[in-house]
Amino acid sequence: MSGTTADKLGESLAQAIFAGEFGPGVRLDEQQLAHRFAVSRTPVREALRQLSMTGLIEIRPRRGAFVSEVSPAQLEELFVAMGELEATCARLSAISMSTTERRRLQAHHENMGVIAQSGEAAAFAEANHAFHTMIYAGAHNAVLAEMTAAMRRRLLPFRRAQFDLEGRPPRSHAEHDTVVQAVVRGDAGGAHAAMLHHVTLVEESFEELIAARAEPLVS
C-alpha cells in the first residue's frame, strides 16, 4: 500500500482523535482500524508509526498503540518552541533569500489566496506546508531548517486540524501576508515578529477548534 494511503489514513485518525472518537489512553486496535477504513493492516501500521512521531499516539512494546494524554502545558511548550524556530527562519529568510526566492515566495503566497477563498481546507493545508518549507529553506541554514522541520512533524496533526475551523484559511493567509511583505522587503525584525504572531494564532485556532467540539483532546 502506498505511503500516500498511510498519510491520508494518518490524517483521518488524527481528525477522529481531535473529534473525541478516541480519547486519551484509548488503545487503537490495528484490525479494527483496518476494517473501519477498508484497508489492510500495513497502511494502518505505517499511519500509527507516523502519528507516534508527532506524539499524538504512543506505541508501547508488546501492547500496541494508545492515544497520548497530551496536557495543555505540554502542547503550549511545543507551540512556543515551534514559534521561536519558525520566527528565526523568517528573520534569516529576510536577510538571506535571493531575489528569485523572494519572487517565488510572493507568487506562492498569491496562489494561496485563491485557495484560501475556495474553502478547500485540505488544499490550503498542502499549500501551507509548502509555504513554511520555503521559509525554512530561505534561511539558508541547514541545521536550523532540519530542526524546524522536525518540530513541525511533531505538531503536524495539530496544525492541519486548525484548517477545519470555519474561516481559518483566509485568516491564515492574511497572517502570511505580513510575513511575506517583511521577508520581501528585507525587514528581519518585522519578519520575526510576524511569524511569531502567526504561530501563536495557529495555536489559538487549534484550541478554539477543540473547544467547539463535544469532547476535548486534552484532559
C-alpha positions in Angstrom: 0.0 0.0 0.0 1.4 3.4 -0.9 2.7 6.0 1.5 0.0 8.3 0.3 -2.6 5.9 1.7 -0.9 5.8 5.0 -0.6 9.6 5.1 -4.3 10.1 4.4 -5.1 7.4 6.9 -3.0 9.2 9.5 -4.9 12.4 8.8 -8.2 10.7 9.2 -7.1 9.1 12.5 -5.8 12.4 13.8 -9.2 14.0 12.9 -11.0 11.2 14.8 -8.9 11.8 17.8 -9.4 15.5 17.8 -13.2 14.9 17.4 -13.1 12.9 20.6 -13.8 9.5 19.0 -10.7 8.1 20.6 -10.0 9.6 24.0 -6.7 9.9 25.9 -5.4 6.4 26.9 -7.6 4.5 24.4 -5.9 1.6 22.6 -6.0 1.8 18.8 -6.6 -1.8 17.5 -4.9 -2.3 14.1 -7.5 -4.8 12.9 -10.5 -2.6 13.9 -8.9 0.4 12.2 -8.2 -1.6 9.0 -11.9 -2.7 9.0 -13.1 0.9 9.7 -11.1 2.5 6.9 -11.4 -0.5 4.5 -7.6 -1.0 4.1 -5.1 -3.7 5.0 -3.2 -3.6 8.3 0.0 -2.4 6.5 -1.0 1.2 5.9 -2.7 1.2 9.4 0.7 0.2 11.0 2.5 2.9 9.0 0.0 5.6 9.9 0.3 4.7 13.6 4.1 4.9 13.3 3.8 8.3 11.7 1.5 9.6 14.4 3.7 8.2 17.1 6.5 10.5 15.8 4.2 13.5 16.4 3.4 12.4 20.0 -0.3 12.2 19.3 -0.2 8.5 20.0 2.2 6.3 21.9 3.3 2.8 20.7 4.1 0.6 23.7 6.1 -2.6 23.1 4.0 -5.8 23.0 0.9 -3.7 24.0 0.1 -1.7 20.9 -0.8 1.9 20.1 -2.5 4.2 22.5 -3.8 7.8 22.3 -1.4 10.0 24.2 -2.5 12.1 27.1 -1.3 15.5 26.0 -1.7 18.2 28.6 -2.4 21.8 27.7 1.0 22.7 29.2 2.9 20.2 27.0 1.1 21.5 23.9 1.8 25.0 24.8 5.5 24.2 25.2 5.6 22.6 21.7 3.9 25.6 20.1 6.3 28.1 21.9 9.3 26.1 20.6 7.7 26.0 17.1 7.1 29.7 17.1 10.7 30.6 18.1 12.1 28.3 15.4 9.9 29.5 12.6 10.4 33.1 13.6 14.1 32.7 13.4 13.8 31.1 10.0 11.7 34.0 8.9 14.2 36.5 10.2 17.1 34.8 8.4 15.0 34.5 5.2 14.5 38.3 5.2 18.3 38.5 5.3 19.4 35.6 3.2 16.8 34.9 0.5 17.9 35.6 -3.1 15.8 37.8 -5.3 14.5 34.7 -7.1 13.5 33.0 -3.8 11.6 36.1 -2.7 9.7 36.2 -6.0 8.8 32.6 -5.7 7.6 33.1 -2.1 5.4 36.0 -3.2 4.0 34.0 -6.2 3.2 31.1 -4.0 1.6 33.3 -1.4 -0.6 34.9 -4.1 -1.7 31.5 -5.3 -2.6 30.5 -1.8 -5.0 33.5 -1.7 -7.1 31.8 -4.3 -7.1 28.5 -2.5 -8.0 30.2 0.8 -11.1 31.7 -0.8 -12.1 28.4 -2.3 -12.8 26.9 1.1 -10.8 23.8 0.3 -9.1 23.2 3.6 -7.1 20.2 2.5 -5.7 22.0 -0.5 -4.8 25.0 1.7 -3.1 22.8 4.2 -0.9 21.3 1.5 0.0 24.8 0.2 0.6 26.0 3.7 3.1 23.1 4.2 4.9 24.3 1.1 4.9 27.9 2.2 6.6 27.2 5.5 9.1 24.9 3.8 10.1 27.8 1.6 10.7 29.9 4.7 12.9 27.2 6.2 14.9 26.8 3.0 15.2 30.6 2.7 17.0 30.9 6.0 20.0 29.2 4.3 20.9 27.3 7.4 20.6 23.5 7.0 20.8 22.8 10.7 18.0 25.2 11.6 15.9 24.0 8.7 16.2 20.4 9.9 15.4 21.3 13.5 12.3 23.3 12.4 11.1 20.6 10.1 11.4 18.0 12.9 9.4 20.2 15.2 6.8 20.7 12.5 6.4 16.9 12.2 5.6 16.7 15.9 2.9 19.3 15.6 1.6 18.5 12.1 -1.7 16.9 13.1 -2.5 19.8 15.4 -1.5 22.4 12.7 -3.6 20.7 10.0 -6.6 20.4 12.3 -6.8 24.2 12.6 -8.0 24.5 9.0 -11.2 22.7 9.9 -12.2 25.8 11.8 -14.6 27.9 9.8 -12.9 30.9 8.2 -9.4 29.9 9.3 -7.7 29.6 5.8 -8.4 33.2 4.9 -7.2 34.4 8.3 -4.1 32.3 8.0 -3.4 33.7 4.5 -3.7 37.3 5.9 -1.2 36.4 8.6 1.2 35.0 6.0 0.9 38.3 4.1 2.5 40.2 6.9 5.3 37.7 7.0 5.8 37.7 3.2 5.9 41.5 3.0 8.6 41.7 5.7 10.7 39.0 4.0 10.4 40.5 0.6 11.5 44.0 1.8 14.3 42.5 3.9 12.8 43.5 7.2 14.4 40.9 9.5 12.8 42.2 12.7 9.4 42.5 11.1 9.5 39.0 9.6 10.5 37.5 13.0 7.6 39.3 14.8 5.1 38.5 12.1 5.9 34.8 12.1 5.9 34.5 15.9 2.5 36.2 16.0 1.3 33.8 13.2 2.3 30.6 15.1 0.6 32.0 18.3 -2.6 32.4 16.3 -2.2 28.9 14.9 -2.2 27.5 18.5 -5.2 29.7 19.4 -7.1 28.5 16.4 -6.5 24.9 17.3 -7.6 25.5 20.9 -10.8 27.2 19.5 -11.5 24.2 17.3 -11.1 21.7 20.2 -13.3 23.8 22.5 -16.0 23.9 19.8 -16.2 20.1 19.7 -18.1 17.9 22.2 -15.0 16.1 23.5 -11.7 17.8 24.3 -8.4 16.4 23.2 -6.6 17.1 26.4 -7.5 16.3 30.0 
